[in-house]
Amino acid sequence: MPSKSELEALRKEVKEITNKIMKLIGRRLLLTKRINEIKLSMGLPIIDYEVERNLKKSVINTCKRYNVDEHFGLRILNLLIDEAVKAQNRIKSDISVIDIFVLAKKMEKEGEKVIHLEVGEPDFGPPNEVKKATYDAISKGYTHYTEPSGISSLRESIANSLSERYGIDLSFEQVAVTSGGRFSIYASILSTLSQGDEAIVIQPAWPAYIDCIKTVGGRVINVKTNLEEGWRPDIEYISNLVNNSTKLIIINYPNNPTGKVLEKKDMKALVDLAIDKNITILSDEVYSDYSFKPFNSILEFHECKSICVSSFSKSYGMTGFRIGYAVSDIENIRKISRVQALAYTSVPEFIQYAAIEALKCKKHVKRYANLIRKRIDLVCKELRKMNLSYYEPDGAFYIFPQISKSKSFDSRKFTLNLLKNKKVCVVPGITFGDYPNFIRISACKEEDLLLEGLKRIGEALR
């Protein structure tokens, strides 16, 4: 019969072991700090995935030896690695798209005239049909709570639209209506990752992916691509990074900021890897209507575990409406809907009815896409005159030129000086990963503003 004294003895032992663990963690952090200092002095990267892979193998063997759940052990290891890297991460950006946008707005309030080439917000706004549908919905009293996943008529409209477009068969139960594409991404990550789980992000990438992963306690594994190889990801390299902690691969095509669209063979290779390793692919397809070459949605690969997220912001000029959606299997959609219920109950009812009308506005979407493509061609023409290197965008709103060949170039400093001295607002490349000698230019403004902004950029580079 267990006794109270035995219970107290066990508690004492647990306490002693816990304190020993904390002591060892402190020692480990001191060692990794010294390792990082040596790496910096030698010009080596702080993160070395090959070293991490060997460490993970060792941890897995130790877990087996002491009957510790392997996944649990790897999650603890990832938390330790993240803590060691945190203070020494040299590629962390101290300025975001929102930061520079707010700074530009402040200058405008002080009387300055700024050319905004930083934010991916179309200047054409929503179609008139959408405006009318919004007013009509409010007039009819559609101003109440709805179920967190959205009204069934909108979910059915989204499912039918995607089914027709990609030749698939979606049900409304596979769709969750969200407050913008950003929250769709956050809810998808929150419902997929546990603390210490890994998510692979192909860079350059919209910084919100990394922010969301870190917010839920996940570990970010960055896969860098480069201009010289046409921003094409190395699938074999990605495969070598995958381990038992890898739960998610995040992709975004057409890409923000490069405009890259993944070739079908590369998409297929990535899908095959995800199937083989039982990994979920989170595909941000918010720019799919702005693809200037054949585009393959993750939804076409139904055998793969996936979450497709998109938004009405870009295709229909409805940025301020804050409405997007996620498409996945029914269980994932239930998880995402539970996150929504906790965060904000539901997207406003009248906005959902406006979105139903937006899905009927295909001619406007095509017109908007043609307009953006014309503007991108104009920007590319001017960049060629400046002898700058860039990838000719396959889609999206952006051009990502390399404005210096030097890797020590500080695009943050350049961006701030450009805003201060030339009144032109762009985004530094470091915001999207380890790209200190790039900037992102958004083609969401009228041609005369684009030309003037590019002229001033050219002056700043001289």
KAGIVEN-V628505 format. One record per residue. N is the residue number from 1. D_LAST is the distance of its C-alpha to the last C-alpha in Angstrom with 2 decimals. Layout:
BEGIN
n d_last
N D_LAST
N D_LAST
END
This chain:
BEGIN
n d_last
1 84.66
2 81.24
3 81.62
4 79.56
5 79.35
6 77.88
7 75.26
8 74.31
9 74.14
10 71.76
11 69.56
12 69.50
13 68.46
14 65.66
15 64.43
16 64.52
17 62.66
18 59.99
19 59.48
20 59.27
21 56.61
22 54.56
23 55.06
24 53.88
25 50.82
26 49.96
27 50.41
28 48.29
29 45.39
30 45.57
31 45.53
32 42.58
33 40.64
34 41.29
35 40.35
36 36.99
37 36.41
38 37.21
39 34.90
40 31.97
41 32.77
42 32.94
43 29.70
44 31.84
45 31.44
46 33.71
47 35.17
48 37.10
49 38.95
50 41.07
51 42.49
52 43.06
53 44.91
54 47.29
55 47.86
56 48.71
57 51.23
58 52.84
59 53.05
60 54.61
61 57.27
62 57.98
63 58.35
64 60.86
65 62.77
66 63.21
67 63.61
68 60.41
69 58.79
70 55.91
71 53.61
72 54.34
73 53.60
74 50.22
75 49.27
76 50.11
77 48.09
78 45.01
79 45.39
80 45.60
81 42.53
82 40.49
83 41.70
84 40.73
85 37.19
86 36.51
87 35.66
88 33.63
89 31.46
90 27.96
91 26.36
92 27.65
93 25.20
94 25.68
95 24.15
96 25.55
97 24.84
98 27.52
99 26.17
100 22.82
101 24.72
102 27.10
103 24.43
104 22.92
105 26.50
106 27.19
107 24.36
108 25.86
109 29.27
110 27.96
111 26.98
112 23.29
113 22.35
114 20.46
115 19.38
116 21.03
117 19.55
118 21.12
119 24.87
120 26.76
121 29.07
122 29.97
123 29.94
124 33.10
125 35.63
126 39.06
127 41.31
128 43.90
129 46.62
130 45.30
131 45.19
132 48.77
133 49.92
134 48.61
135 50.53
136 53.62
137 53.64
138 53.59
139 56.28
140 58.45
141 58.29
142 56.08
143 54.86
144 56.52
145 55.88
146 55.82
147 56.30
148 53.27
149 52.45
150 52.36
151 54.83
152 56.41
153 55.64
154 51.87
155 52.13
156 54.22
157 51.74
158 48.88
159 51.13
160 52.27
161 48.79
162 47.50
163 50.76
164 50.50
165 46.86
166 47.26
167 50.94
168 52.10
169 54.75
170 53.59
171 55.87
172 54.94
173 55.92
174 52.88
175 50.51
176 49.55
177 47.80
178 45.32
179 43.32
180 40.05
181 38.59
182 37.39
183 40.97
184 42.19
185 40.03
186 41.19
187 44.84
188 44.60
189 43.28
190 45.83
191 48.64
192 47.70
193 46.71
194 48.86
195 47.67
196 46.52
197 46.14
198 43.06
199 40.64
200 38.18
201 34.78
202 32.55
203 28.88
204 26.30
205 28.59
206 29.03
207 29.63
208 32.89
209 34.70
210 34.29
211 35.09
212 38.24
213 39.39
214 39.10
215 40.84
216 43.88
217 43.92
218 42.76
219 40.80
220 37.46
221 36.98
222 33.38
223 32.86
224 29.30
225 28.15
226 25.00
227 22.71
228 24.00
229 27.48
230 26.64
231 27.24
232 30.91
233 33.08
234 35.42
235 38.83
236 40.65
237 38.43
238 39.09
239 42.79
240 42.83
241 41.53
242 44.34
243 47.32
244 50.12
245 47.86
246 45.47
247 46.34
248 43.27
249 40.38
250 37.75
251 35.88
252 33.66
253 33.29
254 31.55
255 29.21
256 27.14
257 24.18
258 23.98
259 26.34
260 28.43
261 32.13
262 34.45
263 36.53
264 40.25
265 41.25
266 38.92
267 40.21
268 43.73
269 43.16
270 41.87
271 44.87
272 47.28
273 45.97
274 46.42
275 49.92
276 50.90
277 49.78
278 50.87
279 47.43
280 46.29
281 43.12
282 41.34
283 39.37
284 37.00
285 37.11
286 35.73
287 33.43
288 36.19
289 36.53
290 32.90
291 33.40
292 32.53
293 34.59
294 37.98
295 38.04
296 40.73
297 41.75
298 43.33
299 46.29
300 47.16
301 47.97
302 50.94
303 52.30
304 49.37
305 49.41
306 46.53
307 45.18
308 43.06
309 41.20
310 39.66
311 39.19
312 39.67
313 36.37
314 34.07
315 36.54
316 38.22
317 35.66
318 38.01
319 35.70
320 37.73
321 41.02
322 40.40
323 42.43
324 42.03
325 44.41
326 45.30
327 47.42
328 49.42
329 53.01
330 55.43
331 55.67
332 51.90
333 51.82
334 54.64
335 52.71
336 49.58
337 51.84
338 53.43
339 50.06
340 49.44
341 52.91
342 52.16
343 48.77
344 49.24
345 52.41
346 50.91
347 48.30
348 49.62
349 52.23
350 51.01
351 47.50
352 49.19
353 51.01
354 47.79
355 46.39
356 49.46
357 48.63
358 44.98
359 46.16
360 47.80
361 44.59
362 43.49
363 42.50
364 40.00
365 38.45
366 38.03
367 36.50
368 34.03
369 33.05
370 32.52
371 30.35
372 28.08
373 27.90
374 26.86
375 24.03
376 22.90
377 23.02
378 20.81
379 18.13
380 18.44
381 18.14
382 14.80
383 13.52
384 14.92
385 12.93
386 9.69
387 11.80
388 12.24
389 15.72
390 18.18
391 21.90
392 23.22
393 25.13
394 28.92
395 29.34
396 28.63
397 25.99
398 22.83
399 19.99
400 18.80
401 15.59
402 14.54
403 10.90
404 11.37
405 14.25
406 15.24
407 18.17
408 17.68
409 14.45
410 15.56
411 14.88
412 17.27
413 15.38
414 12.11
415 14.45
416 16.22
417 13.32
418 12.12
419 15.76
420 16.35
421 13.56
422 12.78
423 16.29
424 15.47
425 17.61
426 17.19
427 19.02
428 17.88
429 19.17
430 21.37
431 23.54
432 24.83
433 25.59
434 24.08
435 20.65
436 18.24
437 15.21
438 15.87
439 15.85
440 18.51
441 18.12
442 21.47
443 22.50
444 25.24
445 24.16
446 24.89
447 22.79
448 21.57
449 20.28
450 18.62
451 16.86
452 15.74
453 14.65
454 12.58
455 11.00
456 10.05
457 8.89
458 6.49
459 5.35
460 5.57
461 3.79
462 0.00
END
